Amino acid sequence: MRTNARWRRTLTGTAIGVAGGTLVLAGVAARVATPAAGRLYTVADAPAAPVVIVPGARVRNGWPMAMLRGRLDVAVALLADGRARRVLVSGDAGGRSGDEIAAMTDYLVAHGVGREVIATDPYGLDTYDTCLRAAQVYGVRTAVIATQGFHLPRAVALGRRAGIDLAGVIAECDCRLRTRVRNVLREYVLSRPKALVEMHFPRPPRVTVGVGGASAGILA
């Protein structure tokens, strides 16, 4: 009887802890997403902007994987119909899966985008750095950013915090269900709490090359 009572107390405590943690994470996620309200679009109804920002993601054998291809396809579409004039590809040129910048550039060129409209930031090591460097190094003031729906509210919120008049365009992802679930869990458990800290306690980009230097303003 005592053992059963202890188990019931343990299970009850665990359930309360899980429920409380879930509520906290939901609150954090909602707080981070608030600045993006009314600024998320499909490709069909995306507003025109001088620049479309494409944050990096995994590559394989020098070519974008499904998630990154979806983001790049948005950029190709917006450039093709004149709703964007330039594209800023921002990622990790020394990433564990390969050179994200080279892969993104090659993909865009292979899909008819001229090299002269592609700007590259090899130091967009995360979403925060991508947005901050877009503003501080490349002079971006108004833009759209292309990424998947789970990521988009955070990306738009961080971009606005960096001083960019930013809207988000939803990118598709021909991904496996396991990949989708993993990314959504990481977004809500890790990435949005991190973003909330960055929004309230801003830091410099991890790589400050170009900040205030000769490259500043090239996309202004």
C-alpha positions in Angstrom: 0.0 0.0 0.0 2.8 2.4 0.9 4.6 1.6 -2.3 1.5 2.3 -4.3 1.0 5.6 -2.6 4.6 6.6 -3.3 4.2 5.7 -6.9 1.0 7.7 -7.1 2.7 10.7 -5.6 5.6 10.3 -8.0 3.4 10.1 -11.0 1.3 13.0 -9.9 4.4 15.1 -9.3 5.8 14.2 -12.7 2.6 15.0 -14.4 2.4 18.4 -12.7 6.0 19.1 -13.7 5.5 18.1 -17.3 2.3 20.2 -17.5 4.0 23.2 -15.9 7.0 22.9 -18.2 4.7 22.6 -21.3 2.9 25.8 -20.2 6.1 27.7 -19.7 7.4 26.6 -23.2 4.1 27.5 -24.8 4.2 31.0 -23.2 7.8 31.5 -24.3 6.9 30.4 -27.9 4.0 32.8 -28.0 6.0 35.7 -26.7 8.7 35.2 -29.3 6.1 35.0 -32.1 4.2 38.1 -31.1 6.4 40.6 -33.2 5.7 38.4 -36.3 1.9 38.6 -36.0 0.4 39.7 -39.4 3.8 39.4 -41.1 3.7 35.8 -42.4 2.8 35.1 -46.0 2.7 32.3 -48.6 4.8 32.7 -51.8 1.6 33.7 -53.6 0.8 36.7 -51.4 4.2 37.7 -50.3 4.9 41.5 -50.4 7.6 43.0 -52.6 10.9 43.8 -50.9 14.3 44.9 -52.1 16.0 41.8 -50.6 15.0 38.2 -49.8 17.1 36.7 -47.0 17.7 32.9 -47.0 19.1 31.5 -43.8 21.3 28.4 -44.2 20.6 24.8 -43.3 22.2 21.4 -43.9 23.8 20.5 -47.1 25.0 17.2 -48.5 27.8 16.6 -51.0 27.8 20.3 -51.8 24.1 20.6 -52.5 21.2 21.9 -50.3 19.1 19.3 -48.5 15.3 19.4 -48.6 14.8 22.1 -46.0 17.3 24.5 -47.6 16.0 23.8 -51.1 12.6 24.9 -50.0 13.9 28.2 -48.7 15.9 28.8 -51.9 12.9 27.9 -54.1 11.0 30.8 -52.4 13.9 33.2 -53.3 13.9 31.9 -56.9 10.2 32.6 -57.2 10.3 36.1 -55.7 13.3 37.1 -57.9 11.7 35.6 -61.0 8.5 37.7 -60.7 10.2 40.9 -59.6 9.0 41.0 -56.0 12.7 40.9 -54.8 15.7 42.4 -56.5 18.5 40.8 -54.5 19.0 37.7 -52.4 21.2 37.5 -49.3 22.2 33.9 -48.6 23.4 33.7 -45.0 24.9 30.6 -43.3 28.0 28.8 -42.1 30.6 28.5 -44.8 32.4 26.1 -42.5 29.4 24.1 -41.4 29.7 20.5 -40.2 27.6 19.3 -43.2 29.6 21.4 -45.7 29.9 25.0 -47.1 26.3 26.3 -46.9 27.1 29.4 -48.8 28.7 27.7 -51.8 25.8 25.2 -52.0 23.1 27.9 -51.8 24.9 30.0 -54.5 25.3 27.0 -56.8 21.6 26.1 -56.4 20.4 29.6 -57.2 22.6 29.9 -60.2 21.5 26.5 -61.4 17.9 27.8 -61.2 18.5 30.8 -63.3 19.5 33.4 -60.7 22.3 35.7 -61.8 25.4 35.8 -59.6 25.3 39.6 -59.7 22.1 39.6 -57.6 23.4 37.2 -55.0 25.0 38.6 -51.8 26.7 36.1 -49.4 27.3 36.2 -45.7 29.5 33.2 -44.6 29.1 34.1 -40.9 25.3 33.7 -40.5 26.0 31.1 -37.8 22.4 31.1 -36.4 19.2 33.0 -37.0 20.1 35.8 -34.6 23.5 36.4 -36.3 21.9 36.2 -39.8 19.5 39.0 -39.0 21.9 41.2 -37.1 24.6 40.9 -39.7 22.0 41.6 -42.5 21.3 44.9 -40.8 24.7 45.9 -39.6 27.0 44.5 -42.3 24.8 44.5 -45.4 22.6 47.5 -44.6 19.3 45.7 -45.0 16.4 47.9 -43.9 13.5 46.2 -45.6 13.3 42.6 -46.6 11.5 39.3 -46.6 12.9 36.1 -45.1 12.2 32.7 -46.5 12.1 29.7 -44.2 9.8 26.9 -42.9 6.7 27.7 -41.0 7.9 26.4 -37.6 11.0 28.7 -37.8 9.4 31.7 -39.5 7.9 33.6 -36.5 11.2 33.5 -34.6 13.1 34.6 -37.7 10.8 37.6 -38.3 10.9 38.5 -34.6 14.7 38.5 -34.5 14.9 40.4 -37.7 12.6 43.1 -36.5 14.6 43.2 -33.2 17.7 43.9 -35.4 16.0 46.9 -36.9 14.8 45.4 -40.2 11.3 45.9 -41.5 10.9 42.2 -42.1 8.1 39.9 -43.4 8.3 36.2 -43.6 7.5 33.9 -46.5 6.7 30.2 -45.8 8.9 27.7 -47.5 7.9 24.1 -48.1 10.0 21.2 -47.0 9.9 17.8 -48.7 11.1 16.3 -45.5 10.5 13.0 -43.7 8.0 13.1 -40.8 10.8 12.3 -38.3 12.7 15.3 -39.5 9.7 17.6 -39.2 9.0 16.4 -35.7 12.6 16.8 -34.6 12.8 20.3 -35.9 9.5 21.4 -34.3 10.6 20.0 -30.9 13.9 21.7 -31.1 12.2 25.0 -32.1 10.0 25.0 -29.1 12.2 23.5 -26.5 15.6 25.1 -27.3 15.4 27.8 -30.1 12.6 30.0 -28.9 13.8 30.2 -25.3 17.2 31.1 -26.7 15.6 33.7 -28.9 13.6 35.3 -26.0 16.9 35.8 -24.2 18.5 37.4 -27.3 15.5 39.7 -27.8 15.8 41.0 -24.2 19.5 40.8 -23.8 21.0 41.5 -27.3 24.6 40.5 -28.0 26.9 41.3 -30.8 27.1 38.8 -33.7 29.6 36.0 -32.9 31.7 37.1 -35.9 32.0 40.8 -36.3 33.9 40.8 -39.6 32.5 43.6 -41.7 30.5 45.3 -39.0 30.8 49.0 -39.7 33.4 48.2 -42.3 33.7 48.5 -46.1 30.9 46.0 -46.8 28.3 47.8 -44.7 25.4 49.1 -46.7 25.8 47.1 -49.9 22.2 46.0 -49.8 20.8 49.3 -48.4 
